[in-house]
Amino acid sequence: MNETQKYPSPIVSLIPIAFLIGILVAIINAFGTDALSGGSQVALLMGTAVCTLMGIALYGRKWKAFEEAITNNIKEIAIAIIILLIIGALSGTWMVSGVVPTMIYYGMKIIHPDFFLATTCIICSIVSIMTGSSWTTIATIGVALMGIGQAQGFHEGWIAGAIISGAYFGDKMSPLSDTTILAASTTNTPLFTHIRYMLITTIPSIVITLIIFTIAGLMNEVNDTQQIAEVTASLQERFTITPWLFIVPIATGIMIVRRVPSIITLFLSAVLASVFALIFQAPQLNEIANDGGLFKGMMMSFFGSTSLSTNNELLTELVATRGMSGMLNTIWLIICAMSFGGAMKAAGMLKSITDMFIRFISGRISLVSSTVASGLFFNITTADQYISIVLTGGIFKNIYENNDYESRLLSRTIEDSVTVTSVLIPWNSCGMTQSTILNTSTLTYLPYCFFNIISPLMSIFIATIGYKIFRTKR
């Protein structure tokens, strides 16, 4: 963009965002949980249109600039779209093959209901640290834990909140995480320096979170043992439950530890699960295919909606899958969100709003607070955590340097504000993905994602007391 061009004022730049939020509120009121089936996508395109028209009519921007910005945004998330499709296939094959039902069966026998929420958070934390991926953690062990929690009588918001809190803690602290690596590299901070420094804000946040989940678990009225026994009996009746099926998650874990690329790992895991479906769940495959053969049933577990009736209503709903086709609404929404972010960038509105943040900086507390606010703002407007990390790091890097603050303070604040809050925004790629995988709307689980809510507040609190925040020596 030509720097001599006139930029819109911050107030004008907020008009497309205000318009988008207003339309989204109306759509959510009209469609409820079906808002992501098309209404939200239309709202994002309407917001894109308003932004583009304002940029062209009021500030002389060329259509070509909008076209290029939108194309570049969509190009940057092309791999994420493929991963989403494969996650859909993985969710379907892991369920139909009996992998998830087996994990639910044994999990219900091992995990005590009183400590289920805290245990769920810890398990997801460990898996996410090992894998470096909150998405993979939630799509695999998270789905199984969702089933266990529902069988034990927990509200879906509490379960999803525990899963997401643990998964994003691990994602944030793992040296294998792409967001952790990106935050460190964007700010020129050594990776393990970045991770060690995050402990100052992250450990208190997760400790508070675990305390809340422990208290909530002890206070929750879980289903009686008879109902839990009925669910386990239904699982045994409907699926072949065997420890051999644990080979699939174990093999997946080995590939992850060996740093096999995510697309390859997830795809091979789905294929392996489909092979185990042929071995252990042949009757179920025939039922899914309406007696059309095992091959047809296996392929449908990859891409289509599957439903297996049981004598337990909760279990019937749980084992229903949507495969790759179930991800199409999410992908459609992500593409529309990237279009809106591209239009905001091409119109110069993102730059204008970030310049507004910079003007409020007068000291350590306002610097960190402005970084947190900027990260949240970009998560909302660009609908993608990767773009938000890069933009926030790029904008504030020189500001931190000019004010003699260490780069690790910036990298930590970015993670505290961008990485963990992306999943709380309904139209952000993370929020859309996790709500789809867990079959729980973003607004339903948002109040229970305590780690994700506490983290940005903890970042500001630590900046306020000045603990371990040092100025660089020139």
C-alpha positions in Angstrom: 0.0 0.0 0.0 1.3 3.4 -0.9 2.2 5.3 2.3 1.2 8.6 0.7 -2.4 7.4 0.6 -4.9 8.8 3.1 -5.8 6.5 6.0 -9.2 6.4 7.5 -9.5 7.6 11.1 -9.9 5.0 13.9 -13.6 5.9 14.3 -14.3 5.4 10.6 -12.2 2.2 10.7 -14.4 0.8 13.4 -17.6 1.2 11.3 -17.2 -2.2 9.4 -16.5 -3.9 12.7 -19.5 -2.4 14.4 -21.6 -3.3 11.4 -20.4 -6.9 11.5 -21.0 -7.3 15.2 -24.5 -5.9 14.8 -25.4 -8.2 12.0 -23.9 -11.2 13.9 -26.0 -10.4 16.9 -29.1 -10.3 14.8 -28.2 -13.6 13.1 -27.5 -15.3 16.4 -30.8 -14.1 17.8 -32.6 -15.3 14.6 -30.9 -18.6 14.0 -29.4 -19.6 17.4 -27.1 -22.6 17.2 -27.7 -22.7 13.4 -26.0 -19.4 12.9 -22.8 -21.1 11.5 -24.8 -22.8 8.8 -24.8 -19.8 6.6 -26.0 -16.7 8.4 -22.6 -15.8 10.0 -20.9 -16.4 6.6 -23.2 -13.9 4.9 -22.6 -11.4 7.7 -18.9 -11.6 7.2 -19.3 -11.1 3.4 -21.6 -8.1 4.1 -18.9 -6.7 6.4 -16.3 -7.2 3.7 -18.6 -5.4 1.2 -19.1 -2.4 3.6 -15.3 -2.2 4.2 -14.5 -2.4 0.5 -17.0 0.2 -0.6 -15.8 2.6 2.1 -12.2 2.1 1.0 -12.9 2.6 -2.7 -15.4 5.4 -2.4 -13.9 7.5 0.5 -10.2 6.8 0.3 -9.5 5.9 -3.3 -8.3 2.4 -2.8 -8.2 0.2 -5.9 -10.2 -3.0 -6.2 -7.1 -4.8 -7.1 -5.6 -4.1 -3.7 -8.7 -5.7 -2.0 -8.5 -8.6 -4.3 -4.9 -9.3 -3.6 -5.3 -8.9 0.2 -8.2 -11.3 0.3 -6.4 -13.8 -1.9 -3.2 -13.7 0.2 -5.3 -14.1 3.4 -7.0 -17.2 2.0 -3.8 -18.6 0.7 -2.2 -18.4 4.1 -4.9 -20.7 5.6 -5.0 -23.2 2.7 -3.1 -25.8 4.7 -5.3 -25.2 7.8 -8.4 -26.0 5.6 -6.8 -29.3 4.5 -6.1 -30.1 8.1 -9.7 -29.4 9.0 -10.9 -31.8 6.4 -8.6 -34.5 7.6 -9.7 -33.9 11.2 -13.2 -34.5 10.1 -12.2 -37.8 8.6 -10.2 -38.6 11.7 -13.2 -37.9 14.0 -15.4 -40.1 11.9 -13.0 -43.1 11.6 -11.9 -43.0 15.2 -15.6 -43.2 16.3 -16.8 -45.9 13.8 -13.6 -48.0 14.4 -14.4 -48.1 18.1 -11.3 -46.2 19.2 -13.2 -43.4 20.9 -15.9 -45.7 22.3 -13.1 -47.9 23.8 -11.4 -44.8 25.3 -14.8 -43.7 26.7 -15.4 -47.2 28.1 -12.2 -47.5 30.0 -12.1 -43.8 30.9 -15.5 -44.1 32.7 -14.1 -47.0 34.8 -10.9 -45.1 35.7 -11.8 -41.4 36.1 -13.7 -40.6 39.3 -16.6 -38.2 38.6 -15.7 -35.8 41.5 -12.3 -35.0 39.9 -13.4 -35.5 36.2 -13.1 -31.8 35.2 -9.6 -31.3 36.8 -8.4 -34.6 35.5 -9.7 -33.7 32.0 -7.8 -30.5 32.1 -4.6 -32.2 33.2 -4.8 -35.0 30.6 -5.4 -32.5 27.8 -2.5 -30.4 29.1 -0.1 -33.3 29.0 -1.3 -34.5 25.5 -1.1 -31.0 24.1 2.5 -30.5 25.5 3.5 -33.7 23.8 1.8 -33.0 20.5 2.3 -29.3 20.4 -1.2 -29.0 19.0 -4.5 -28.0 20.7 -6.4 -29.0 17.6 -5.1 -32.5 17.5 -5.6 -32.9 21.3 -9.2 -31.8 21.1 -10.0 -33.8 18.0 -8.8 -37.0 19.6 -8.7 -37.4 23.4 -10.9 -34.3 23.8 -13.8 -36.0 21.9 -13.5 -39.1 24.1 -13.4 -37.0 27.3 -16.5 -35.1 26.1 -18.3 -38.5 25.9 -17.2 -39.5 29.3 -18.2 -36.3 30.9 -21.7 -36.3 29.3 -22.2 -39.9 30.5 -21.3 -38.8 34.0 -23.8 -36.0 33.9 -21.7 -32.9 33.4 -22.9 -29.9 31.4 -21.3 -29.7 28.0 -20.0 -26.2 28.6 -18.0 -27.4 31.7 -16.6 -30.4 29.8 -15.6 -28.4 26.8 -14.1 -25.6 29.0 -11.9 -28.2 30.8 -10.8 -29.7 27.5 -10.0 -26.4 25.9 -8.3 -25.0 29.0 -5.9 -27.9 29.2 -5.3 -28.2 25.4 -4.4 -24.5 25.1 -2.2 -24.6 28.2 -0.2 -27.4 26.6 -0.2 -25.8 23.2 1.2 -22.6 24.7 4.0 -24.3 26.6 5.1 -26.9 24.1 8.3 -26.3 22.1 6.5 -28.3 19.3 3.7 -25.8 19.0 3.5 -23.7 15.8 2.0 -20.7 17.7 4.7 -20.8 20.3 7.4 -21.0 17.7 5.7 -18.2 15.7 5.4 -15.9 18.7 9.1 -16.4 19.6 10.4 -16.0 16.0 8.2 -12.9 15.2 9.8 -11.1 18.2 13.3 -12.5 17.8 13.1 -14.3 21.1 15.0 -17.6 21.7 12.3 -20.3 21.9 13.2 -21.8 25.3 13.7 -18.3 26.7 10.2 -17.5 25.6 8.8 -20.7 27.1 10.5 -20.3 30.5 9.4 -16.7 30.7 5.8 -17.7 30.0 5.8 -19.8 33.2 5.5 -16.6 35.3 2.0 -15.9 34.0 1.0 -19.4 32.8 1.5 -21.4 36.0 -0.7 -19.2 38.2 -3.4 -19.2 35.5 -3.5 -23.0 35.2 -3.4 -23.4 39.0 -6.4 -21.1 39.5 -8.1 -23.0 36.7 -7.6 -26.4 38.3 -8.8 -25.1 41.6 -12.1 -23.9 40.0 -12.5 -27.2 38.1 -11.9 -29.2 41.3 -14.5 -27.3 43.3 -17.0 -27.5 40.4 -16.4 -31.3 40.1 -17.0 -31.8 43.9 -20.2 -29.7 43.7 -21.6 -31.3 40.6 -24.4 -33.9 40.9 -23.2 -36.6 38.6 -25.3 -39.5 37.3 -25.7 -42.4 39.5 -23.5 -45.5 39.0 -26.5 -47.4 37.5 -26.8 -44.9 34.6 -23.0 -45.0 34.0 -23.2 -48.8 34.0 -25.9 -48.6 31.4 -23.8 -46.5 29.2 -20.8 -48.8 29.4 -23.1 -51.8 28.8 -24.5 -50.0 25.7 -21.0 -49.4 24.4 -20.1 -53.1 24.8 -23.3 -54.1 23.1 -22.9 -51.7 20.1 -19.1 -51.9 19.6 -16.3 -54.4 19.9 -14.4 -52.9 22.9 -10.8 -54.1 23.0 -7.5 -52.8 24.2 -6.1 -53.6 20.7 -7.8 -50.4 19.5 -5.4 -48.3 21.6 -2.8 -49.1 18.9 -4.3 -46.3 16.9 -3.8 -43.4 19.4 -0.4 -44.9 20.4 0.7 -45.0 16.8 -0.6 -41.4 16.4 1.4 -40.3 19.5 4.6 -41.9 18.1 4.2 -40.0 14.8 3.6 -36.7 16.7 6.7 -37.2 18.9 8.8 -38.0 15.9 7.6 -34.7 14.4 5.9 -36.2 11.4 4.0 -33.3 9.7 0.5 -32.8 11.0 -1.3 -33.5 7.7 0.5 -36.8 7.3 0.0 -37.8 10.9 -3.7 -37.1 11.0 -4.3 -38.8 7.6 -2.3 -41.9 8.5 -4.2 -42.1 11.8 -7.5 -41.9 10.0 -6.5 -44.6 7.6 -5.2 -46.9 10.4 -8.5 -46.4 12.2 -10.4 -47.4 9.1 -8.4 -50.6 8.9 -9.2 -51.4 12.5 -12.9 -50.7 11.7 -12.8 -53.4 9.0 -11.3 -55.8 11.6 -13.4 -55.1 14.7 -16.5 -53.2 13.6 -17.7 -54.9 10.3 -21.4 -55.1 11.3 -21.3 -51.4 12.1 -19.8 -50.6 8.7 -22.5 -52.6 7.0 -25.2 -50.8 8.9 -23.7 -47.4 7.9 -23.7 -48.5 4.3 -27.2 -49.9 4.4 -25.8 -53.3 3.6 -23.9 -51.8 0.7 -20.6 -53.5 1.8 -17.7 -52.9 4.1 -15.8 -50.7 1.6 -18.8 -48.3 1.2 -19.2 -48.1 5.0 -15.5 -47.4 5.5 -15.5 -44.6 3.0 -18.6 -43.1 4.5 -16.9 -42.9 7.9 -14.3 -40.7 6.2 -16.5 -38.2 4.5 -20.2 -38.6 5.4 -22.6 -38.4 8.3 -23.0 -41.7 10.1 -25.5 -42.8 12.8 -25.6 -45.9 14.8 -28.7 -46.4 17.0 -28.2 -47.6 20.6 -30.6 -48.2 23.5 -29.2 -45.1 25.2 -30.2 -41.7 23.7 -27.1 -39.9 24.9 -24.8 -42.5 23.4 -26.7 -42.5 20.1 -26.1 -38.8 19.8 -22.4 -39.1 20.9 -21.4 -41.8 18.4 -23.0 -40.0 15.4 -20.3 -38.5 13.2 -20.2 -36.0 10.3 -16.9 -36.8 8.7 -15.3 -34.4 6.3 -18.6 -33.0 5.2 -19.2 -31.8 8.8 -16.3 -29.4 8.4 -17.6 -27.6 5.3 -19.6 -25.0 7.2 -16.5 -24.2 9.2 -14.3 -24.0 6.1 -16.9 -21.7 4.4 -16.9 -19.5 7.5 -13.1 -19.3 7.7 -12.9 -18.3 4.0 -15.4 -15.5 4.6 -13.6 -14.4 7.8 -10.3 -14.2 5.8 -12.1 -12.1 3.2 -13.1 -9.6 5.9 -9.6 -9.5 7.4 -8.1 -8.9 3.9 -10.5 -6.1 3.2 -9.8 -4.4 6.5 -6.1 -4.5 5.7 -6.4 -3.3 2.1 -8.6 -0.3 3.2 -5.9 0.7 5.7 -8.3 0.3 8.6 -6.2 -2.2 10.5 -3.3 0.2 10.5 -5.4 3.1 11.6 -6.8 1.2 14.6 -3.4 -0.1 15.7 -2.0 3.4 15.5 -4.7 4.3 18.0 -3.5 1.7 20.4 0.1 3.0 20.2 -1.0 6.5 21.2 -2.2 5.3 24.6 1.2 3.8 25.6 2.8 5.8 28.4 4.5 3.1 30.6 4.9 -0.6 31.4 1.3 -1.3 32.3 -0.2 0.6 29.4 2.3 -1.1 27.0 1.3 -4.6 28.1 -2.4 -3.7 28.2 -2.2 -2.2 24.7 -0.5 -5.4 23.4 -3.2 -7.5 25.0 -6.0 -5.3 23.6 -4.3 -5.3 20.2 -4.1 -9.1 20.2 -7.7 -9.5 21.1 -8.7 -6.9 18.5 -6.8 -8.8 15.7 -8.3 -12.1 16.8 -11.7 -10.5 16.4 -11.1 -8.7 13.1 -8.8 -11.0 11.2 -10.4 -14.2 12.6 -7.1 -16.0 12.6 -4.5 -16.4 15.4 -1.5 -16.7 13.1 -2.3 -13.4 11.4 -2.9 -11.9 14.8 0.4 -13.1 16.2 2.3 -11.7 13.2 0.5 -8.4 13.2 0.8 -7.8 16.9 4.4 -8.7 17.0 5.2 -6.6 13.9 3.5 -3.5 15.4 4.9 -3.7 18.9 8.4 -5.0 18.3 9.9 -1.6 17.7 7.9 0.0 20.5 9.2 -2.5 23.1 12.8 -1.9 21.7 12.4 1.9 21.8 11.2 1.6 25.4 14.1 -0.7 26.4 11.9 -3.7 27.3 13.1 -7.3 26.6 11.6 -9.1 23.6 10.5 -12.0 25.8 8.0 -9.6 27.4 6.4 -9.0 24.1 6.5 -12.7 23.0 4.9 -13.7 26.3 2.2 -11.1 26.1 1.3 -12.1 22.6 0.8 -15.7 23.7 -1.2 -14.6 26.7 -3.5 -12.5 24.6 -3.6 -14.1 21.1 -3.0 -17.8 21.3 -5.4 -18.6 24.2 -8.3 -16.2 23.3 -8.7 -17.2 19.6 -10.8 -20.1 20.6 -13.3 -17.8 22.5 -14.3 -15.9 19.3 -17.1 -17.6 17.4 -15.9 -16.6 13.9 -12.2 -17.0 14.6 -10.8 -20.1 12.9 -10.0 -21.7 16.3 -13.4 -20.9 17.8 -15.1 -22.3 14.7 -13.0 -25.4 14.6 -13.3 -26.4 18.3 -17.0 -25.7 18.5 -17.5 -28.0 15.4 -15.2 -30.8 16.8 -16.8 -30.8 20.2 -20.3 -30.1 18.9 -20.7 -27.3 21.4 -21.2 -23.7 20.4 -18.5 -21.2 21.3 -20.8 -19.1 23.4 -21.8 -22.2 25.4 -18.2 -23.2 26.4 -16.8 -19.6 26.6 -17.7 -18.9 30.3 -16.0 -22.2 31.3 -12.6 -21.7 29.5 -11.1 -20.3 32.7 -7.5 -20.6 31.6 -8.1 -18.8 28.4 -10.0 -16.0 30.2 -7.5 -15.7 33.1 -4.3 -15.6 31.0 -4.6 -12.1 29.4 -5.7 -10.7 32.8 -2.7 -12.4 34.5 -0.4 -10.9 31.9 -1.6 -7.4 32.8 -1.5 -8.2 36.6 2.1 -9.3 36.4 3.0 -6.2 34.4 1.2 -4.1 37.1 3.4 -5.5 40.0 6.4 -5.5 37.7 7.6 -9.1 38.6 10.6 -10.2 36.6 10.1 -7.4 34.1 13.5 -5.9 33.3 14.7 -3.0 31.1 17.5 -3.7 28.7 20.8 -2.0 29.1 22.1 0.1 26.2 
